[in-house]
Structures are given as structure tokens and as C-alpha cells.
């Protein structure tokens, strides 16, 4: 119990085993507490999106729902960067689909927020975003030529920017992300000879 407040401490556990940070119990500052609650709030809608998009029997989200995911991704990107509190209100899907990935990513340059990066790693927000990047490929073997996936293609670029912002200039997060493995054994590997014959 903190001496200055009459409240208990919050413990966060993960069911996924990791050799890194096996068990670490420590009191959080107010800033860390707020960032922890912020990161935790991102996870349920990401998991719901992953489940819906991975299942081909569930229709792709309509434009209104996709815009909610865009807002979520913009919030996550802002959370990962110092000094980016609000990004312009534009059609991010249209902007993403009109730009090459590296040019689009450069729109979100800013100083990384190491605290947010650490919390995103420790609370497995990074894992959830990584799974989000795989969801379209679990739905279709080649998801993006499809007209129904135009909105999802734009969101994919936001997902990639969010992942980049989670580990940029942070060797601990880079090592963690580098050790990620996707359960993607059912995904069809691209045929390297396609179009050559």
C-alpha cells in the first residue's frame, strides 16, 4: 500500500513464458500506472479485430468500424512517441493506400517514448499488434488484391508503423520483437517461381 494513498498495488501477469524478465514485482509511479492502464485499454479491441479478420466466415468490418480501428492505431502510434499528442483528422486509409510504406512511415517521425515502449512490451501489446499484422493472411492467402480488403490494407500500414514505433531506438524491444514467432504454419508460402515460366 502506498503511504500517500490508501490504495493497493496492481499486479500484471502473463500466461506466456519468457526467459526475459521472468518475475519482476515493483511499485509503479503515477506516470507508469497511467501508461499501464492506457496500454491495457488498447488490447481488447485489437484482439476482437484479430478474431474477426482471421475468420473468413465473419464479414470484413464496414467502413465505420474500420475508422474506429484507424483511430485506435493512431492512438497507439501517438502513445509510442513523445510530443505526438494529436495527429490530423484525415482519411488515414486513403492516405496509407496512396503512399509507399517508407514514405507513409515517415509521417510519424518523433522521439520514442521509452516508457510506453517498455510497457507495450511487458503487457504484450506488442504481441497483439504483431498478431494484428498476420490477421489478413489468416483470412486469405493473398488478401490485398480483394476490393473488400482495401480498408484493411490501409490499416496494415498503420499496424506496421505502430510496430516500428514500439521498438525504434530501443534495443530491449528490438531483441524481444526479433524473437517473436508467428504461429503461421498454415499460411501458404509464396511461390518464388510464380510468373517466371
N, C-alpha and C positions, 0 to 999 in steps of 0.2 A: 504494500500500500504506500503510495506516495505521501510524504509528510505534509505537503502543501495542499493536497486534495484528498478527499475521502472517497477514493475510487480504486478499484482493483486493477491489476495489470492485465493486459491481453496477451495470451499465448497463441501463436500461429504454428500449426504443424502441417506437414505434408506427408502423404502416404507414399510418395515416390522416393526411393532410396537414392542417396547421393553420397559419394565419398567426400565431397566438399561440404564444409560447414555441417557436419553430422548432427551436432546439437549445440545450439547457442542460445542461452537464455540471458537476456539483458533488458534493463528498463529502457523505454523509449522516451526521447524528448517529445515535446508537443509537436514540433515540426515533423518528426518521424511518425508520430501517431496519426496526424492528419494525412500524410503521404500514404501510410499503410491503408487507411480507410478508403482513400481515393483509388489506390490500385485495386483493392478488393472489389470495389464497385464496378470496375471495368470487366471483371471476369464472367459473371453470369450471362450478359448479353452476347459476349464472344462465344461462349460455349453453345448457347442456343443457336447462333448463326452457323457455327460449325456443324451442329447436328442437322439443321435444316438443309444446308447447302450440300452436305455429304450424301444425303438420301435422295436418290433420283425420283422416288415416289412422292416427294413433297415438292410442290411448285416453287420455282425461284421467287424470292421476295419481290413484291411490287415496288414501284419507284419510291413511294412514301416510306416504306420500311428500309429500303436501301439508303435513303437520305438519313435515316436515323443511324445507320451503321457508319455512314460518312462522318456524321457529327461525332460519333464515338471515336473513330480513328483519329480525327483532327484533335480531339481532346487528349487522346493517348500521346500523340506526337508532341503536343504542347506540354504535357506533363513531363516529357523526357528532356526538355530543353529549358535552360534559364532564359528569361527575357521574352519568351514567346507566350504571351498570355491569351492573345486572341488573334486568330487568322481571319483574313477577309471572308465574308459570306458570298461565295461564288458557287457556281456549279462545278464542284470538285471532280465529279465523274467525267464531265465533258472535258475539263482541263487535263485530267490524267490521261484520258484516251487520246488527246491531241498532241501529247508530248512523248519524247523518248524517255525511258526510265531515269537516266542520269540527269537529264535536264529537269525532270519533274522533281527528283530528289533534292536538287539544288535550291528549290523554292523554300526548303525547310532548314536551311543552314542556321546554326545558332550554337551557343555554348552548351555542352551537355550538362545535364543535372545529374551528378554522380549519385546523390541520394535516391532520386527516382529510379535510376538505372539499377541500383543495388536492390531496392525494394521490389522492382519489377522482376528481377532475377529470383530473389528469395521467395516471393509469393507465387512464383510460377506464372506470372502474367506473360513473361517472355515465351514460355512453353505454349500458352493458349494462343498467342499471336502466331507462333510458328505453326501450330495446328491449323490456324485460320488460313495460312498460306497454302496448305495442302488440300483444303476442303473442295475447291473446284475440281481438282484432279481425282478426288474420290467419287465425285458425281459423274464425270465424263472423262474418258481417256484423253480427249483433246477438247477442252472446254471452251476455248475462246473464239473460234470461228462462228459460234452459235449466236444468233440475234438475241436470244433470251438472256445471254450472259454478258451483254455489253456493260451493264451497270456493275456487275461483279468484276469485270476486267479492270474498270477504274478503281474499284475498291482494292483490288490486288496490289495496285501500285501504292496505295496508301498503307497497306499492310507491310509492304517491303520497306517503305520509309520508316514506319514505326519500329520495325526490327532493327534497321540501321541506327536509329536514334537510341535504341536500347543498349547498344554495345559500342558506339563510336567513342574513341579515346578512353576506353575502359578495358584494360587487359583481363580483369577477372570475368567480366561479362563476355568478352570475346572468347576466352577459353571455355566458358560454360556453353555458349552458343555453338562453338566448334565441336563440342562433344555431344550435341543433340543428335538423336537418331529418330527418324520418322518410321512409323510402322506403315510403310508404303509398299509392302511386298506384293500387294495385289495390283499396284499401278503398272500399267503396260510401259515397258521401256521403249523409248523412241527407236525406230528402225533407222540406223545410220545409213543404210543403203537406199532408203526410200528416195525416189526421184533421180537416182544415179543411172538407172537402167531404162 
